[in-house]
């Protein structure tokens, strides 16, 4: 499975909706407390839900 993009809204410090396009390699760059780790957390949670659903 390959994810080409996803959207995040109202998750921890991410209030406004953000659409994130993914390619083969991605780098998250930004100031401290801008939500980089939260983007990775929400992606991890979603992937866990997909894995649980497939079982």
N, C-alpha and C positions, 0 to 999 in steps of 0.2 A: 504494500500500500504506500502511496506517495501523497502527501498533503501539499497542495500548491498554494493555499492561503487559508487564513482563519481570521475571525474577528473577535475582539475582546471588548466588553463593556461592563462597567460596575463590578469589577473584581479588584479587591484591595485598593491600591492607589490609582488604578485605572478607572476613571470616571467616564470620560468621553469614549465613544466607540472608536476603535482603531482597527483598521484592516491591515493585516500583515501578509505580504506576498512572500512566498518562500521559493528558493531556488536550490540548486545542489549544495551550495555553501552559503551560510549567512553569518553576519557579525552584528551583534548588538552594541551600539556605541551611544553613550550619553552621560550626562552628569549624574552624580550621586542622587539617589531617591527619585529617579525619573520613571521607574517601573520596569527596568530590564529584567530583574529577577522574577517579578510578578508575571511577565510574559512567559518565561520559562516554566514557572509553576503552573499556570493555567494550561499550557500545552501538555505538561506532564499529567495533570488531572484528566484532561480530555482523552489522552491516549490510554490511560488506565481504564476509563469508562468504556472505551471502544473494545479494549481487550476483554473486559468482563462481559460485555454484551456478546462477543463472539463465542464465548464459552457457553 
